[in-house]
Amino acid sequence: MKVTLAGFNIDKNLIDKLPEGTIATPETISAAYARISRDPRDVPELRTEAREQVKKARRSNKAIVFGMSHHSVAEHAYFNFDILQISRLALEELEARRIGAAYTEKSQRYITLQGDYVIPKEFKEEDAKKFCKLVEFQNDFYLQNLQKLTDHQFASNPELAEQAQHAIEKGTSEKMNRAKNTLEGWAKEDARYALSLATQAQLGLSFNARTLEHAIRTMRHSNLTECRELSQKLFDVTKDVAPSLIILTDPDEFKKAFKTELQDDNFKFTRSNLKKYISLIIKEYYGELSEDLPEILEEEYEKLIISNNIDQNIATAIIHYNSKLPVEDAFRLASIILLDENGGKEFFEEALKYISAFDSIPREFEISGDLKFELVVSASNFAQLKRHRLMTLLAQDYDPTLGITIPASIKAIEAENSFNDVCRRSEKLYNEFLPKYGKAAEYCLTNAHRRRVLIAANPRELYHFSRLREDEHAQWDIKETAGRMMKLAKKAAPLSFMLSGGKDKFEELKKEV
C-alpha cells in the first residue's frame, strides 16, 4: 500500500510566493482524479501531467464535470474564505449549504460585542436613520445589562464562581480561567438576545467547488442586496483561480464552452413563483379546509407530524415553506389539492417548472423523512439548529406575532421590561419597513424573535442531534427544544429511541435500559 499526500489547502500568502509563471489552482487535483476511472496511468502521474498542463486540465474539467455531468469531481477542489462585516441575517442565507461546506463564526456567546452592524442598502436615507436609532437602542440594552447578567450568573452558580475566584487567586490567566469564562459566556449569550440580525459577524468559510458554485448562483438572485453583493465577491475572487470548476456561475464562459445559453430560471424564478402560486392557492381554498389531518403530537412549541403519504408530505412542505401557515393548514391544503388528480399534477408541475438539467429539485422534496417536526424557535436557537445540515430544515420568514424568547437571567435581573421595550420597538420598525422592503425588514428584529421551522430527520440524525443538544454543555434554548423534540420522538417510537439523550447521560441511560 502507498499513501501519498496529493494536495491540501494552504495560505494564500504562501501561494503568492511561488515562482513567477506558476499557476496555482486546485483544478489540477480535480482534473487528475477525474481521469482515474479511464486512464491506465497511476494517480501521481496523472497529477503531474495536470500540474504541467493547466489549460488541458481545465478543458478536461469542463468536459467531465459539466459535459458528462460528473459534478462530484469538483468536490475535490476546496476554497477557504475570510468573511468580515456580514450581517447575521445574510449569514443564514450563506450557511444554508449543508454539504461540502464548513463554517466557523466569531461567536456572540464568547466575544463581547462592540455594537457594529450592517446598514442595509435597501433602506432609503430617512428609514436608515430610523433603523440606526433602533439598533443603537438594542445595543444599549446589551451593554447596560451585560454586567448585571454576569453578576447574576456568578450568584446563581456558586460552585463555578468559587472555582473562578480560586483561579484568579492562583494567578491563572484570564484566557485559562475556564470557570470565569463559562459564567461570562452564559451572560453574553443571554444579553445577545436583544441584538439585531443586522449585527456584524465574521467567519472562516470553506466550500468545495461544487458547493461554491451553487452558493454563487443561489445568492445572485437573493432578496437581500447584501447577499447579492456577497455572491459577486465570491465569484470575483475565484473566477481566475478555478474558472473550469465554477463555469455555471459565468453565462459568457458557459456559452463559449457549450454553445448554449446558461439557464438560470430556477434560481431567478422558482422561489418567487412558488410564493405567488401558494398565495393564490391559499386565497382560493383556505375557506374550504379539509378536516383530513395526520396524527399530531404536541408540546409547547413543537409538533411531531406522523404521515406516510409521500406526495402529501412534499406538497405540505412546499406550501409551508412558501407561506406563513402552520403545518396543519398546509397539510389540509395539500390534501384538498391532491384529491383532484389534475390539481395535484398541476401543483407539482408548478413546483418544478424552472428546473433545468443542471439543477437540483427543491429541498422540500426531502420532507418525506421518517420524523417531521414543526418548531417555533428564536433566532439564537436557529443559529445553532441550522448547523445540523443533514436534517431537512425549512425555515419560514421571521414572524413577530410568534412572540419572543426571553432568557431567564434577564428576568432574574429585573430587566424584562426594558428587554420587552427593545423588542417592541424592533417590531414597530419591522412592521413599518415590511411593506416597503420585504425580507430586508427582518434586519430590525432581534435574536429573541421567532420563526416557524419544519424539520425532517431520520432516527440516526436525531440521535446525533440529541447527543449534542441534550448534553449538559448545550446552550439552554436549543437544549429545551431538543428535549421536547426527543420526548415526542420517544412517544412515536419508544424502542428506536430508547438510548437517545445527551452524551453526558449515555452510560447512565444505557445501564437503566
C-alpha positions as CSV (number, residue, x, y, z in Angstrom):
1,M,0.0,0.0,0.0
2,K,1.1,3.5,-0.8
3,V,-0.4,6.6,0.7
4,T,0.6,10.0,-0.8
5,L,-0.4,13.4,0.3
6,A,-1.8,14.8,-3.0
7,G,-2.6,18.4,-2.0
8,F,-4.1,20.5,0.7
9,N,-5.4,24.0,1.4
10,I,-2.5,26.3,2.1
11,D,-2.5,30.0,3.0
12,K,-2.8,32.4,0.0
13,N,0.3,34.3,1.1
14,L,2.4,31.2,0.6
15,I,0.8,30.6,-2.9
16,D,1.8,34.2,-3.8
17,K,5.5,33.3,-3.1
18,L,5.6,30.6,-5.8
19,P,7.9,31.2,-8.8
20,E,6.6,33.7,-11.4
21,G,4.5,31.9,-14.0
22,T,3.4,29.1,-11.7
23,I,-0.4,28.6,-11.9
24,A,-1.5,27.5,-8.5
25,T,-5.0,26.0,-8.7
26,P,-7.0,23.2,-7.2
27,E,-8.3,22.4,-10.7
28,T,-5.4,20.2,-11.3
29,I,-6.4,17.8,-8.5
30,S,-9.9,17.6,-9.8
31,A,-8.7,17.0,-13.4
32,A,-6.3,14.3,-12.4
33,Y,-8.9,12.5,-10.2
34,A,-11.5,12.8,-13.0
35,R,-9.3,10.7,-15.2
36,I,-8.7,7.9,-12.7
37,S,-11.6,5.7,-13.9
38,R,-10.5,5.6,-17.6
39,D,-6.7,6.3,-17.7
40,P,-4.4,3.3,-17.0
41,R,-1.7,5.5,-15.6
42,D,-1.0,5.8,-11.9
43,V,-2.6,8.7,-10.0
44,P,0.7,10.5,-9.2
45,E,1.5,10.6,-12.9
46,L,-2.0,12.0,-13.7
47,R,-1.4,14.7,-11.2
48,T,2.0,15.6,-12.6
49,E,0.5,16.0,-16.1
50,A,-2.3,18.1,-14.8
51,R,0.1,20.4,-13.0
52,E,2.3,20.8,-16.0
53,Q,-0.6,21.3,-18.4
54,V,-3.2,23.5,-16.6
55,K,-5.0,24.6,-19.8
56,K,-5.5,20.9,-20.7
57,A,-6.7,20.2,-17.1
58,R,-9.2,23.0,-17.4
59,R,-10.6,21.7,-20.7
60,S,-10.8,18.2,-19.1
61,N,-12.8,19.6,-16.1
62,K,-15.3,21.3,-18.4
63,A,-15.8,18.2,-20.4
64,I,-16.1,15.8,-17.5
65,V,-17.8,17.9,-14.8
66,F,-20.3,19.7,-17.0
67,G,-20.3,17.9,-20.3
68,M,-20.7,14.4,-18.7
69,S,-22.4,15.8,-15.5
70,H,-19.8,14.2,-13.2
71,H,-20.2,17.1,-10.7
72,S,-18.7,15.3,-7.8
73,V,-15.3,15.7,-9.4
74,A,-15.5,19.4,-8.5
75,E,-15.7,18.4,-4.8
76,H,-12.0,17.6,-4.8
77,A,-11.2,21.3,-5.0
78,Y,-11.6,23.3,-1.8
79,F,-11.5,27.0,-1.2
80,N,-11.1,29.0,2.0
81,F,-12.5,32.5,2.6
82,D,-12.3,35.1,5.3
83,I,-15.7,36.8,5.5
84,L,-16.0,40.1,7.5
85,Q,-18.6,42.8,8.0
86,I,-21.5,40.5,7.1
87,S,-24.8,40.6,9.0
88,R,-26.3,37.7,11.0
89,L,-29.3,37.7,8.6
90,A,-27.1,37.3,5.5
91,L,-25.1,34.6,7.3
92,E,-28.2,32.5,7.5
93,E,-28.6,32.5,3.7
94,L,-24.8,31.9,3.2
95,E,-24.9,29.0,5.6
96,A,-27.9,27.3,4.0
97,R,-25.5,24.9,2.2
98,R,-25.1,21.7,4.2
99,I,-22.7,19.5,2.2
100,G,-19.2,20.4,1.1
101,A,-19.1,23.3,3.4
102,A,-17.5,24.3,6.7
103,Y,-18.2,27.4,8.8
104,T,-16.5,28.8,11.9
105,E,-18.1,32.0,13.2
106,K,-16.8,34.6,15.7
107,S,-19.3,33.7,18.4
108,Q,-21.7,36.1,20.1
109,R,-21.6,33.8,23.0
110,Y,-17.8,34.2,23.8
111,I,-16.9,37.6,22.3
112,T,-18.0,40.8,23.9
113,L,-19.7,42.7,21.1
114,Q,-18.9,46.3,20.3
115,G,-22.1,47.4,18.5
116,D,-21.0,47.0,14.9
117,Y,-23.8,46.4,12.4
118,V,-24.7,46.4,8.7
119,I,-27.0,49.2,7.3
120,P,-29.0,47.6,4.5
121,K,-28.6,49.3,1.2
122,E,-32.3,48.8,0.5
123,F,-33.2,51.4,3.1
124,K,-33.8,55.0,2.0
125,E,-31.9,57.7,3.9
126,E,-34.7,58.6,6.3
127,D,-35.5,55.0,7.0
128,A,-31.8,54.2,7.5
129,K,-31.7,56.8,10.2
130,K,-34.7,55.2,12.0
131,F,-33.0,51.9,11.7
132,C,-29.7,53.1,13.1
133,K,-31.6,54.6,16.1
134,L,-33.3,51.3,16.7
135,V,-30.1,49.3,16.6
136,E,-28.3,51.7,18.9
137,F,-31.3,51.2,21.4
138,Q,-30.8,47.4,21.1
139,N,-27.1,47.7,21.6
140,D,-27.6,49.9,24.6
141,F,-29.6,47.2,26.3
142,Y,-26.8,44.7,25.6
143,L,-24.1,46.9,27.0
144,Q,-26.1,48.2,30.0
145,N,-27.2,44.8,31.1
146,L,-24.2,42.6,30.4
147,Q,-22.5,43.2,33.7
148,K,-25.9,42.6,35.6
149,L,-26.3,39.3,33.7
150,T,-22.7,38.4,34.6
151,D,-23.3,39.1,38.3
152,H,-26.4,37.0,38.1
153,Q,-24.6,34.0,36.7
154,F,-21.9,34.2,39.4
155,A,-24.6,34.4,42.1
156,S,-26.6,31.6,40.6
157,N,-23.7,29.2,40.1
158,P,-21.7,29.5,43.4
159,E,-19.5,26.4,42.7
160,L,-18.3,27.8,39.4
161,A,-17.9,31.2,40.9
162,E,-15.8,29.8,43.6
163,Q,-13.6,28.0,41.0
164,A,-13.3,31.2,39.1
165,Q,-12.2,33.1,42.2
166,H,-9.8,30.4,43.2
167,A,-8.2,30.5,39.7
168,I,-7.8,34.3,40.0
169,E,-6.1,34.0,43.4
170,K,-3.7,31.4,41.9
171,G,-2.7,33.8,39.2
172,T,-4.4,31.9,36.4
173,S,-4.6,34.0,33.2
174,E,-7.9,35.3,32.0
175,K,-7.8,33.1,29.0
176,M,-7.2,29.9,31.0
177,N,-9.8,30.7,33.8
178,R,-12.4,28.3,32.4
179,A,-14.9,28.7,35.2
180,K,-14.9,32.5,34.8
181,N,-15.1,32.3,31.1
182,T,-18.0,30.0,31.3
183,L,-20.0,32.2,33.6
184,E,-19.2,35.3,31.5
185,G,-20.1,33.4,28.3
186,W,-23.6,32.5,29.7
187,A,-24.2,36.2,30.4
188,K,-23.1,37.2,26.9
189,E,-25.2,34.6,25.2
190,D,-28.3,35.8,27.1
191,A,-27.5,39.5,26.5
192,R,-27.3,38.9,22.8
193,Y,-31.0,38.1,22.6
194,A,-31.6,41.9,22.4
195,L,-29.3,42.4,19.4
196,S,-30.3,43.0,15.8
197,L,-30.0,40.5,13.0
198,A,-28.0,43.3,11.3
199,T,-25.2,42.8,13.9
200,Q,-21.9,42.3,12.1
201,A,-20.3,38.9,12.1
202,Q,-17.1,37.3,10.9
203,L,-16.4,33.8,9.8
204,G,-13.9,31.4,8.2
205,L,-15.7,29.7,5.3
206,S,-14.6,26.7,3.3
207,F,-16.5,25.4,0.2
208,N,-15.7,22.8,-2.3
209,A,-16.0,24.0,-5.9
210,R,-19.4,22.4,-6.4
211,T,-20.9,24.0,-3.2
212,L,-19.2,27.3,-4.0
213,E,-20.8,27.3,-7.5
214,H,-24.3,26.6,-6.0
215,A,-23.8,29.4,-3.4
216,I,-22.9,31.9,-6.0
217,R,-25.8,31.0,-8.3
218,T,-28.4,30.9,-5.5
219,M,-27.3,34.2,-3.8
220,R,-27.0,36.0,-7.1
221,H,-30.9,36.1,-7.1
222,S,-31.3,36.7,-3.3
223,N,-34.0,39.1,-2.0
224,L,-31.2,40.8,0.0
225,T,-28.8,43.2,-1.6
226,E,-26.1,42.1,0.9
227,C,-26.3,38.5,-0.3
228,R,-26.2,39.5,-4.0
229,E,-23.1,41.5,-3.3
230,L,-21.6,38.5,-1.4
231,S,-22.3,36.3,-4.4
232,Q,-20.4,38.7,-6.7
233,K,-17.5,39.0,-4.3
234,L,-17.2,35.1,-4.1
235,F,-17.2,35.0,-7.9
236,D,-14.7,37.8,-8.3
237,V,-12.1,36.2,-6.0
238,T,-12.4,32.7,-7.5
239,K,-13.1,33.2,-11.2
240,D,-9.4,33.4,-12.2
241,V,-8.3,30.7,-9.8
242,A,-10.6,27.9,-10.9
243,P,-12.6,29.0,-13.9
244,S,-13.3,25.5,-15.1
245,L,-15.0,24.4,-11.9
246,I,-17.4,27.3,-11.4
247,I,-18.5,27.7,-15.1
248,L,-22.2,27.6,-14.1
249,T,-21.7,30.9,-12.5
250,D,-20.5,32.6,-15.7
251,P,-23.0,32.9,-18.5
252,D,-20.4,34.0,-21.0
253,E,-17.9,31.2,-20.3
254,F,-20.7,28.7,-20.3
255,K,-21.9,29.7,-23.7
256,K,-18.4,29.6,-25.1
257,A,-17.9,26.1,-23.7
258,F,-21.3,24.5,-24.6
259,K,-22.7,26.7,-27.4
260,T,-25.9,27.3,-25.5
261,E,-27.3,29.8,-23.1
262,L,-27.0,29.2,-19.3
263,Q,-30.4,28.5,-17.8
264,D,-30.7,30.4,-14.5
265,D,-34.5,30.4,-14.4
266,N,-34.6,28.0,-11.5
267,F,-32.6,30.4,-9.3
268,K,-34.3,33.5,-10.7
269,F,-37.9,32.4,-10.5
270,T,-38.7,29.1,-8.7
271,R,-38.8,30.6,-5.2
272,S,-40.6,33.8,-6.1
273,N,-43.0,31.9,-8.3
274,L,-43.9,29.4,-5.6
275,K,-44.6,32.1,-3.1
276,K,-47.0,33.8,-5.5
277,Y,-48.5,30.4,-6.5
278,I,-49.1,29.3,-2.9
279,S,-50.6,32.7,-2.1
280,L,-53.2,32.2,-4.8
281,I,-53.9,28.6,-3.6
282,I,-54.4,29.9,0.0
283,K,-56.8,32.6,-1.3
284,E,-58.8,30.1,-3.4
285,Y,-59.0,27.2,-1.0
286,Y,-58.5,28.4,2.6
287,G,-62.2,28.6,3.3
288,E,-62.6,25.0,2.3
289,L,-60.0,23.4,4.5
290,S,-60.4,19.7,4.9
291,E,-60.6,18.1,8.3
292,D,-58.2,15.4,7.0
293,L,-55.2,15.7,9.3
294,P,-52.3,13.5,10.1
295,E,-51.7,12.3,13.7
296,I,-50.1,15.2,15.5
297,L,-48.3,15.0,18.9
298,E,-47.8,18.4,20.5
299,E,-45.5,20.0,23.1
300,E,-45.3,23.8,23.9
301,Y,-43.9,25.0,20.6
302,E,-43.1,21.6,18.9
303,K,-45.3,19.3,16.9
304,L,-44.5,15.9,15.5
305,I,-46.4,15.1,12.4
306,I,-46.9,11.4,11.6
307,S,-47.8,10.8,8.0
308,N,-46.6,8.3,5.4
309,N,-48.1,9.8,2.2
310,I,-45.1,11.0,0.3
311,D,-46.8,13.2,-2.2
312,Q,-48.9,14.9,0.5
313,N,-45.8,15.4,2.7
314,I,-43.9,17.0,-0.1
315,A,-46.9,19.2,-1.1
316,T,-47.3,20.2,2.6
317,A,-43.6,21.2,2.8
318,I,-43.9,23.3,-0.4
319,I,-47.0,25.1,1.0
320,H,-45.4,25.6,4.4
321,Y,-42.0,26.8,3.2
322,N,-43.6,29.4,0.8
323,S,-46.2,30.8,3.2
324,K,-46.6,31.6,6.9
325,L,-49.2,28.9,7.5
326,P,-49.0,26.5,10.5
327,V,-48.3,22.9,9.4
328,E,-51.9,21.7,10.0
329,D,-53.3,24.2,7.5
330,A,-50.6,23.4,5.0
331,F,-51.4,19.7,5.3
332,R,-55.1,20.4,4.8
333,L,-54.5,22.4,1.7
334,A,-52.2,19.7,0.3
335,S,-55.0,17.2,1.0
336,I,-57.5,19.3,-1.0
337,I,-55.2,19.8,-3.9
338,L,-54.2,16.1,-4.2
339,L,-57.9,14.9,-4.1
340,D,-58.1,16.3,-7.6
341,E,-55.8,14.3,-9.8
342,N,-55.2,17.2,-12.2
343,G,-54.8,19.6,-9.4
344,G,-52.1,17.5,-7.9
345,K,-50.3,17.2,-11.2
346,E,-50.5,20.9,-11.8
347,F,-49.2,21.6,-8.3
348,F,-46.0,19.5,-8.9
349,E,-45.6,20.9,-12.4
350,E,-45.6,24.4,-11.0
351,A,-43.0,23.4,-8.3
352,L,-40.7,22.0,-11.0
353,K,-41.3,24.3,-13.9
354,Y,-38.0,26.2,-13.7
355,I,-35.7,23.2,-13.1
356,S,-33.0,22.6,-15.7
357,A,-30.7,19.6,-16.2
358,F,-28.0,21.3,-14.1
359,D,-30.3,22.0,-11.1
360,S,-31.3,20.0,-8.0
361,I,-35.0,19.7,-7.3
362,P,-36.3,21.9,-4.3
363,R,-35.3,20.9,-0.9
364,E,-38.9,20.4,0.0
365,F,-38.8,17.1,-1.7
366,E,-36.7,15.7,1.2
367,I,-39.5,16.2,3.7
368,S,-40.9,12.7,3.5
369,G,-38.3,11.7,6.0
370,D,-39.2,9.4,8.9
371,L,-40.0,12.0,11.5
372,K,-41.2,15.5,10.9
373,F,-41.4,18.3,13.4
374,E,-42.6,21.9,13.4
375,L,-40.7,24.1,15.8
376,V,-41.1,27.7,16.9
377,V,-37.6,28.9,17.7
378,S,-35.7,32.1,18.4
379,A,-33.0,33.4,16.1
380,S,-30.4,32.5,18.7
381,N,-31.8,29.0,18.8
382,F,-32.0,28.8,15.0
383,A,-28.3,29.9,14.7
384,Q,-27.4,26.6,16.3
385,L,-30.2,24.5,14.8
386,K,-29.1,25.4,11.3
387,R,-25.8,23.7,11.8
388,H,-27.5,20.3,11.7
389,R,-27.3,20.4,7.9
390,L,-28.1,16.7,7.3
391,M,-31.6,17.4,8.6
392,T,-34.1,18.8,6.0
393,L,-34.6,22.2,7.6
394,L,-37.1,24.6,6.0
395,A,-37.5,27.9,7.9
396,Q,-40.3,30.4,7.3
397,D,-39.5,34.1,7.5
398,Y,-39.2,35.6,11.0
399,D,-42.7,36.4,12.4
400,P,-43.0,38.8,15.3
401,T,-46.6,37.5,16.0
402,L,-44.9,34.3,17.4
403,G,-43.6,36.3,20.3
404,I,-40.1,36.4,21.7
405,T,-37.8,34.2,23.7
406,I,-36.6,35.8,27.0
407,P,-33.7,34.3,28.8
408,A,-34.5,33.5,32.4
409,S,-31.4,35.5,33.5
410,I,-32.9,38.7,32.0
411,K,-36.0,38.2,34.1
412,A,-33.8,37.4,37.2
413,I,-32.0,40.8,36.9
414,E,-35.4,42.5,36.6
415,A,-34.5,43.7,33.0
416,E,-37.5,42.1,31.4
417,N,-39.5,45.3,30.9
418,S,-36.6,47.1,29.2
419,F,-35.9,44.0,27.1
420,N,-39.6,43.9,26.0
421,D,-39.3,47.6,25.1
422,V,-36.3,46.8,22.8
423,C,-38.3,44.0,21.1
424,R,-41.5,46.2,20.8
425,R,-39.5,49.0,19.2
426,S,-37.8,46.5,16.9
427,E,-41.2,45.1,15.8
428,K,-42.7,48.5,15.2
429,L,-39.9,49.4,12.7
430,Y,-40.1,46.0,11.2
431,N,-43.8,46.4,10.6
432,E,-43.2,49.9,9.1
433,F,-40.5,48.5,6.8
434,L,-42.1,45.3,5.7
435,P,-44.4,46.7,3.0
436,K,-41.6,48.7,1.6
437,Y,-38.6,46.4,1.9
438,G,-39.9,42.9,2.3
439,K,-37.3,40.4,3.6
440,A,-34.9,43.3,4.5
441,A,-37.3,44.4,7.2
442,E,-36.0,41.4,9.3
443,Y,-32.8,43.3,9.9
444,C,-34.8,45.2,12.5
445,L,-35.6,42.1,14.5
446,T,-33.6,40.7,17.4
447,N,-32.1,37.3,18.3
448,A,-35.1,36.9,20.6
449,H,-37.6,36.9,17.7
450,R,-39.0,33.7,16.4
451,R,-39.8,31.8,13.3
452,R,-41.5,28.5,12.4
453,V,-39.2,25.8,11.2
454,L,-40.2,22.5,9.5
455,I,-37.7,19.6,10.0
456,A,-37.5,16.1,8.7
457,A,-34.8,13.8,10.1
458,N,-34.2,10.1,10.2
459,P,-33.6,8.4,13.6
460,R,-29.8,8.3,13.1
461,E,-29.6,12.1,12.6
462,L,-31.9,12.7,15.5
463,Y,-29.7,10.6,17.7
464,H,-26.7,12.8,16.8
465,F,-28.8,15.9,17.4
466,S,-29.9,14.5,20.8
467,R,-26.4,13.6,21.9
468,L,-25.1,17.1,21.2
469,R,-28.0,19.3,22.1
470,E,-29.4,17.5,25.1
471,D,-25.9,17.3,26.7
472,E,-25.1,19.3,29.8
473,H,-22.9,21.7,27.8
474,A,-25.6,22.6,25.3
475,Q,-27.0,26.1,25.3
476,W,-30.2,26.3,27.3
477,D,-32.5,27.4,24.4
478,I,-31.7,24.7,21.9
479,K,-31.4,22.2,24.8
480,E,-35.0,22.8,25.8
481,T,-36.1,22.4,22.1
482,A,-34.1,19.2,21.7
483,G,-35.6,17.8,24.9
484,R,-39.2,18.4,23.8
485,M,-38.4,17.1,20.3
486,M,-37.0,13.8,21.6
487,K,-39.9,13.5,24.1
488,L,-42.2,13.5,21.0
489,A,-39.9,11.1,19.1
490,K,-40.0,8.6,22.0
491,K,-43.8,8.7,22.1
492,A,-43.8,7.8,18.4
493,A,-41.0,5.2,18.5
494,P,-40.1,4.2,22.1
495,L,-38.0,1.2,21.1
496,S,-36.0,3.0,18.4
497,F,-35.1,6.0,20.7
498,M,-34.6,4.1,23.9
499,L,-30.9,5.3,24.1
500,S,-31.4,8.9,22.9
501,G,-30.3,11.7,25.2
502,G,-27.3,13.9,25.9
503,K,-23.9,12.3,25.7
504,D,-23.3,13.1,29.4
505,K,-26.2,10.8,30.4
506,F,-25.4,8.0,28.0
507,E,-23.8,5.5,30.3
508,E,-26.4,6.0,33.0
509,L,-29.2,5.7,30.4
510,K,-27.6,2.5,29.0
511,K,-27.5,0.8,32.4
512,E,-31.1,1.8,33.0
513,V,-32.2,0.3,29.7
